Amino acid sequence: MEINLSEWQDSVLFDDHRYKVLNIGRRGGKSTIAAVKMLQFASDYKEKKQGNVWYIAPNYKQAKTIMWQMLMDITPKHRIISKNEVDLSLTLDTGVQISLKGAQDPDTLRGNRIDLCIFDECAFMDKWDTVWHVIRPTLIDSKAEAWFISTPNGFNHFHDIYSLKDVEEKDKDLWRTYHYTTYDNPYLDKEEIDQSKRQMTEDAFAQEYMGEFRKMSGLIYKEFNRDIHMVDIPDLTSYTFTRALDFGFAHKTALIYFAISPTGDRMYAYDGLYESGFTIPQIGEAVMIKDAGKIITNPVADSAQPASIEELNRMGVNFMGVDKEKDSVKNGIVRVAELLRIRNDTGLPTLMFNKSLGWIADEFERYRWVENKSADDSIKEVPYKVNDDAMDCIRYFAMHFQKQQQNVPKYNPRKWSI
């Protein structure tokens, strides 16, 4: 089987450093090269004892989503002796077992000898110090290679790994760092990347696509401007309608209604509710009143409250739990920022808000990044979780309705064969 390799993937795959740190922009091809490396190692394995290749993602779900199907697609079927989709493992005819793991519980990673270990999305592992403390001894017997792959996530542990901060001078010859951007993936349409650049903040694009370490400090939605985004609502005939809900009681319940134009180039938050002390029955009654005369499609609510969603559904007030995908908060913030940006075609933002909903503007203007120290002493930049109910609600809407498409043209780079 032939697998296309880009220029940078080729240079990484055939480099002989034991430790490789890959700082790669989104959609840059980092998971592909991880899959190829594992398959290459397993195919070339010649030792008599069983070999173990581990791929570790931030959690089990991500390991399965990112890597399992990719391995199934590129591994020749006649080379597979056995596979287990529950354990996410497959054994090749060389005696090598490739296992996909999640890093959410480091204690489950103890004990096994590893012959190759690849950490993917390393910057997003919450307990990195513990994970590395557990894995490092398993590499001793085989003097195994280890790859550390990620896009940046602020100046956290991945920045320390990439800068070789804790590597002793005598060991630095074992390490090599790489930095490639999304533009270095020859499969991607450069105009699509440029379009994303126009729709994102400078910091977000620099970190996500260019692989630059940025401190996401200060105001989160720098794009928001009351004079631009708070408007009089036009005639909404021919628009479709939906709603989003963030539950509250001690803090605010935020319910926001959205109207979407037929072409999707204009969206208005035209009505809503922003009250504390609201019970589920009170929310249901308010929704039924505000729904009157309109067909509501695909309404979403916070999936962390399934019992509340079910109670509303029994009242005949339907919501579905929003799909909190990988890095959902950060990705949702990026999507909202895209909707707030001024469009070239209309000269207006995609998403605007009813002037009467001043509480939305208030939250936009105080929604900020803060540093959060976790139990393992790692520091992340996260949104300040106070008076952010409307922000969560808008993010649920954006996550559910903003779909990004990638145009992947044909390309004929170097090929690697198995």
N, C-alpha and C positions, 0 to 999 in steps of 0.2 A: 504494500500500500504506500502511495506517495503522499506526503504532507508538505504543503507549501510553507516555507519559512521566509520571513522578511529578513532584511540585512541584519538588523539588531538581534533578532532571535537566533540567527545563525552564529553570530559572534559569541553570544552567551552560551549556547548549547555546547559549543566545542572549545570553550575556555576551560582550563584545567585547575583553576583555583578551587580550594576545598569549600570555602564559604563565599557565597555570592549574595549581594544585597541589590535587589532590583527595585528602583523607584520609578514607577511607570504610570503615565497618565491613564485615565479611564478609557476603556476600549482600546488600549494600546497593544493588546495581544499577550498579556502576562499569563493568563490562565492557559492559553494555548501552549505556550512554551513550557509551562509546568507539566501539562499532560504529555507532551512530546518527550520531555526529559525523563519522566517516570517510565514511559514505555520503552524508550531507548535503553535505559539502565536495565530494566527487566529483561529485555530481549537479548542483551549482550552478556548477561550474568552467566558466569562459568564455574562458580564455586560449587562444591558438592553439597554443602549445607543449604537449607532453605534461606532465601533472602527476604528481607522485609523492607518495603518502601512505604513510607507514611506521607500522606498529604493532610495537612492540618489547616482548617479554616476556623473563623471565629466561633462557629457553632455547627452542629450536625446538619441542620437544614441548609445552611450555606454550602457546606461540603457537598451535599447531594445536588443542590441546585446548580452550583458552579461547575462541578467536575464529573459527576457520575456519568451523565449522558455523553459528555465529551469523550470520556474514556471508552464507553461502549461504541461510539461512532468510529474511533480511530484504531481500535485494537482488532486485528484480524480474528475472526471467530474461531478459526482452527487452532489459534494459539492459546485460547482460554480453556483451562482444565476445569475450573469451577468458578462460580460467582455467587455472591450473596447480597441481594439488594437491600436487605434490612441492615446487615452489618457494614454495608458499603465496602465490600472487599472482592477481589478477583485474583485467581492464581493462574499464572502462565505456565507454559510447558517447560520453562527453564527452572521452575521451582520457586519463583519469586511471587510473593503475595503483595499486591498493592492494596493498601487500606486507607480509606478516607475517614478522617476524624474531626471532631469538634473540640474547640479549646475551652468551652464554657465550664467544664469540670476537670481541672488539671490532674486530679488524683487518678482519673481513669486512664491517663496516658503513661502510668508508671510501669516499669518492669521489663519491657521487651527490648531486645537488641534491634537496632534500626540500621539499615545499610544506606539509606538515602532518606532525607527528611526535607519536605518542602512546606514552608509556612506561607499561606496565601492570605492576602488582606491582613497582613501582620499588624498594621497600625490600628486595626479595629478589634484587637484581642484585649478584652478588659483586664485579664489577669496575666499580662505578659511575663512579669518577673517570675511568677510561680510556674507558668508553662515552661519557660526556658530552664528553670532550675530542675524541673522534672525530666525534660527531654535530654539535656546535655549529657548525663551519664550513659544514656542508651546509645550514644554515638561513639563511645570510647573503643569498644572491642573491634569494630569494623573501620574505625577512623573515617566515619561516614561523611559524605558531603551534606551540607545544609544550605538551603536557599531561603532567603527572607524577601518576600515579594509583597509590594503594596503600593497604593497611592498614599500621599501624606495625609495626616489627620492632625494638623497643628504641629506644635513642637513637642510631641510626646515620645514614647519609647522608640518608635520607628525612626525618628530623627536621630536619636542617640545611636541606634544600630547603624544607620546609613553614614553617620559621621565617624564611626568606629570609636566612639567616645570611651568605651570600657575595654577596648582591645589593647593589650600590652604591645609595646613597640616591637618586641622580638617575634610576635605572632602576626604582625600586619601583612607579611608576605603571603599568608594563607588566605587573605581576604581580597575581594575585589567588589567595588561598587559600580553600579550602572544607573544611568538616568536617561530615560527616553520619554518623549511626550506622546500625546494622542496623534499628533501630526506624523509621527514616525511609523504609524501603522499604514502600510500602503494599500490596505483593503478599503480604507475609509475615504469618503468624498470630502476633500478639504473644505469645500464650500459649506457642507453641513457643520463642520467643526467651527468655521467662521461664524455661521449663524448662531450657534450656541454661545459663542463669545459675545455677540451683540446682545444676547438675551440674559446674560449673567453678570453678576458683579465682578469687578476686576479680581478681587481676592478669591472668590469662588472658582472662577475660570483658571486662575493661576495655579491653584492647588489641585483641582480635579482633573484638568486637562494637561497642564504644563508640568505637573509634578513638583511644584515649588512649595516649600514649607512656608505657610503663612499663619499669622496669628489673627484669628477671626474675632477681633476685639471690637467693643463698642456696639453701636446700633446694628441690628440684624438686617432690617429692611431699609437700607439707605435710599432705595428707589422711591419710597413712599413720600408723597407730597400732598398735603390737604388740598391745595389749590388745583391739583391735577386729578387726584383720584376720588375726591368727594364731589359728587355731581348731582344734578337733577336727573331723575330717572325718565328716560324717553318712553314712547309708546312701545310696549313689549309684545304687540301682536306678532305672531309667527315665531316667537321665541319658545324654547322649551324650558321647563322649570324643574328645579331640584332643591334639596335642602340638606344641611349638614348640622350635626348636633354634638356638642361636647357637654357631657353631664356634669352637674355640680349640685351642691346643696349648701355646704358651708361657704364655698366660693361660688362664683357665678355659673349658672347654666347659660351656655351660649348656643342659640339656635339661629341659623342664618339661611335665608332663602336666596337662591341664585337663579337668574335668567340667562340663557345662553342663546346667542343669535344662530340662525340656520348655518352660517359659515364658520361659526366658532371663533370669529375674530373679535367679538365683543361679549363680555360677561358682566352682569350687574348683580351685586348683592343689594337687593331692593327692599328686603324686609327682615325682621329678626326679633329675637327676644334675648334679654341680657339681665337676668335676675338671680339673686341668691335665695336660698330657702325653698326652692321649687321641688316638690315631690314628683314622682313619675306620673301619677294621675294628673297633676296640674300641667306637666309638660304635654301630656297627651291631649288634654282639653285645649291648650293653646295652639297646638299643631292643627287640630281639627278645624279650629276657627280660621287660622291663617291659610289653610289648604283650600278653603271654600272657593269654588269656581275655577280651580286650576287642576290640571293633570300633573302630578308630581312623579318624576321618573328617577330611578336609581338613588334614592336618598341614603345617606351614610351617617354613621354615628361611631363613637369611640368603641372599638372592638374590645377594649379592656373591661367593658361593662355588659357582658352577654346577658346577664339576668335582667338588667334594665331594658335592653333591646327587646328581649322576649316579652316582658311585661307590656311594653308599648305595642308590640305586634298583636298581643291578645286583645288590646283595646281597638284594633283595626288601624293603628298608626304604624306604618311600616318603615323600618330602617334596616339596612344591612351593615354589618361591622366592616369598617374600612380595613383593607388589606395592608397591614403594617409590614411592608417588605423590608429587605435588608437596608440598614441605615436609614430607616423611614423618616426620622425627624430631620436629619440633615438633607436627605433627598427631597422631602416635602418642602423645606425652606427654599431650596434651589428652585423648585417648580413654582412656588408662589412668587419668588423674585422674578422669574421669567414672565409671569402674567402681569406683573406691575410695570415692566419695562415699556417704554414708548415704542410702538410699532412703526416701522418705516412706511407701511402701506396706508395706514389710517391716520398717523400722527397722534394716536391716542394709546393709552394702555389697553391691554386686552381685558383686564379686570378693574372695574370701578365700583364705587360704593355710594349708596344713597346718603345725601347730605344729612338726613335726619338721624342716621346711625352714628352719632358722634363717638360712641363708646368704641367703635372699631378703630377710628382714627387715634383715639387716646392710647389704645393698646399698641398700635403700630409705632407710635412715637416713643414708647418706653420699653419696647421689646429689645433686650440686649443680651450679648454674650457674657457669660461669666465662667471663671475657671472652677472646675469641680474636682476635688481630690477623692479618689475611690479608696476602698479598703486596702488595696495593695500599693497605695501611695502614688499610683499613676494619676496624671492630671489631664483632664479633658476640658475642652471649651464647649459649654452647653448653654441653651437658652435659659435665662433666669425664670424659674418656674413660679412666678407670682403675677397675678392679674394677666394671665396669658390665655384665657379661655377662648376668646374670639380668634386668637392666632392659631390655636389648635384646630378650631372649627374650620377656618379657612384652609388650613393645611390639609385636613381630611378631604375637603372638596377638591383641592388641587391634585392631591395624590390619586384621587379616584377618576378624575376627568382629563387631566393633562397627560397625554400620551406622546412620547417622543419616538420618532422613527429614524432609523439609520439606513442610508442608501449604501449598499455594499457592491461596488463595481467589480468586475472580474479583473484579476491580476495574475501575473505569471512569474512569481519569484522563484528563488532556489527551492528545490524539493529535497526532502529527506525521506528515505525509503525504509520500510520494515519488511 
